[in-house]
Amino acid sequence: YGFLAPLIGKTFFPSVSPLYQLILAYNVYIITFLARPLGGLFFSKLTYRYGPLNALFWSLIGVAMATGLMGLIPGAAQIGLMAPCLLVSIRFVQSFCAAGESAIAGYYLIEKC
C-alpha cells in the first residue's frame, strides 16, 4: 500500500495538491490499525463458537472479496466523493478479516501440531 499511495492519492483525491493527496492516501492506511483489533476480537469469538476451520474460511473469504472489490472501485473522477468512502470502507473490511486470518491460522497450526 505504501508504494501505491501516490497513485491512490491521484485517483481518489484529485482536487487537492500532490502532498495532500499523499497524506490522505496514508490516512486510509491508518484505518487498518483500528480494524485489526476489532477483527481479532470478532474472529476469536467466532473461532470459539464455531471452530477454527469455519472461522478461517470466513476470514479468507472476507479478505478475498475485499481485495477483489478494491480493484473495482472507480476513481473520484467517475463517482466523486463516494470513491474515497468506498476505499476506506473496503480497506476496513479487508483489515478486519485479515486480523482474523492471521490469528486463526496460527491457532489452527498450534492445535494440529
N, C-alpha and C positions, 0 to 999 in steps of 0.2 A: 504494500500500500504506500509506503514511504517513497518509493521510486516513481510511482504513478501519480503522486499528489499534484505535481504541476499540471498534468493533463486533466486530472479530475477537477482541479480548480478552474481551468479554462472551460471545461464542458458544463459544469454545474453552477458556476458563479461568474458568468462572463461580463457582468455590468460593473465590476469593481476593478481596482488596479491589480497587477500581477502579484504583488506582495500580499495584498489582502486575500486574493484567491488562494494562495498557498496557505495562509493562516487558516482560512475557512476549511480547506481540504484537510488539514491536520486536526482541526477541531472535530471533524467527523470521526477521525481515528480515536479520539478520546472517549467516544461512546462505548468502545469496546471495554474500557476499564470499568464502566458502570454495568454493562450487560453480563460480564463473566461471573461475578459473584452471584447475581440473581439466577443465571443459568445453572451454576453449580448447585445452588440450593434446590432449585426446581428438579433437576435431574437426579439429585441424591434422593429426594423423596420418591421420585418415580422408580428409581432402582430398588429402593427398599420395598415398595409396594408391589411392583410387577416383575422384578428380577433384572439383572444387569443386561441380559441379551436383548430384552424388549426395549429397555431404555436406550441402549446403544443403537439399536435400529432406528428409533425415532430421532435421536440426535444426529445421526448420519444423514437421514432423510432431510432434516431441517437445514443442515449445512449445505447439502447438495442443492436443495430448492432455492435457498437464499443466494447461493453463488450463481446459479443459473439466472435468477431474476435480476441480479445486479448487472449482468451483461445485457439485459434487455431494457434497462431504464433509458428512456430518451433524454436528451440533454435539455438544458434550460431554454435553448432557442426554440424547441418544439412545444414544451408544456409549461414553461415559465417557472414559477415558484414551487410547483409540485415536484419538480425534478430533485432539488435538494432534500425535500421532505421524504420522498421515496428512498433516496440514497441513505439518509440517516436511519429510517425505519428498517430497511432491509439489512443494513450493516449491523443494527442492534440485534435483529433476529439471528443473523449469521454468528455473531459472537456469543449470543445466548446459547445457541445449540453447540458451538464449538467447545464451550466450557464443559458441557455435559459429556461430549465425545472424549475429550482427553482424560477426564476424571474417571469415567466409566471404563474406558479401555484399560487403564492401569489397574483398577479394581478387579476387572474380569481376568486379567493376566495373573494377578496375585492369587486370586481364588482358584484358578485352574492349575497353578504350579503347586 
